[in-house]
Amino acid sequence: MPTITFNGISKSFGANTVIKEFTAQVPDKDFLVLLGPSGCGKSTMLRMIAGLTEITAGELRFDDRVVNDLSPKKRDIAFVFQSYALYPHMKVRANIAFPLVMDNHRWWHHLPVVGALARRAVLKRPDVAEKVDAVAAMLELTDYLDRRPRALSGGQRQRVALARSLIRDPAVYLLDEPLSNLDAKLRAQMRAAISALHARVRKTFVYVTHDQVEAMTMGTRIIVLNDGVVQQYGTPKEIYDRPANVFVATFIGSPPMNVFVAEATGDGLRVGDRLIPASREVAGRVAARGEAVIRMGVRAEKVTIHPADADVENAIEARVVNVEHLGAETVVGFTLRRDEGAGVVGAAATSGLFSARLAGEVPLSADTPCRVGFDLDTVTWFDHASGRRVEL
């Protein structure tokens, strides 16, 4: 199975560069997730791996073999599309077996009657039938082999698309947002199914998504893209715990990381007009960098919320904007502005809004004063100008 190596890969459409000099190595059997907002270049990168889109510059290698000029068929890959791409007139069995039928395709199969007979003969071959039955059993599709796609649910159709990619036993599986058409429950089920499939077949998976929950729960490595530039490449834990910049910090996590602008003064760190108690030592380290302003990243689960009159170390005044009770946890939106709360509507309601994720049910209500606290030892620091993570 191949190790995939990107060596200075770029892609341009005319004057528009959509992938900018990407270099990375994906070890064999990894589950790589290409993650980013819509239009960032994820699907373009996947199509370059597949050979469906030409590489403008750089080298793409499978092990030591440069594959830039190889056709998709010669790359030994399988592609699972967002839209399932099933043939509506064929039964599930024929849809799954289609890659094997095409492997046996000859030019005279274009003749109407001859082609139909040839396809039927391939489907009846014992080795083909055995492969179809094995893959169908793996994805729990045995009971649906004689149905047509229109008689299946969205999740079942997606499993048929996966089965079709498995049937040829390729070296690399490429999946382009395969769960985006499913509802929340089916997405959760299919995430588990695809992860189990990866563990079973032990092949390299490259998976495109804009959903960071899919990336964090399924991937062994993640590439975070934005505007064609790779922002970070690492394991889910590395990206969550040590985001490379503010974009990654606020893109990964639900709710996203809170990023406050803090100013180092002789009394300590100030966030707006709030002085963080017991922050004088940290303020000294910030000032030692030669810049008084820094960005302070705090994960929502690291924020604590207390009554307005509570005496809590490193807590500052805030106001609750909204409260979302989710059963096992409560997400609280708050602002540091003194005069804004539940009465604010429109764009202003989310401007300057921060989040706390608290365990269980929390007796808080919207538009009430509070104090928010956080441990400065858990803060991630970012340069104010560049947005890159810095160490203090």
PyMOL commands that set and color helices and strands:
alter all, ss='L'
color gray80, all
select helices_A, chain A and resi 42-50+72-75+92-103+107-110+112-124+126-138+142-144+149-151+154-166+184-201+212-218+236-241+246-251+280-287+300-302+346-349+376-378
alter helices_A, ss='H'
color red, helices_A
select strands_A, chain A and resi 4-13+16-26+31-35+57-62+65-66+77-80+172-176+204-209+221-226+229-234+258-265+268-271+274-275+293-298+304-306+315-325+329-335+353-359+369-373+380-383+389-390
alter strands_A, ss='S'
color yellow, strands_A
deselect
rebuild
show_as cartoon
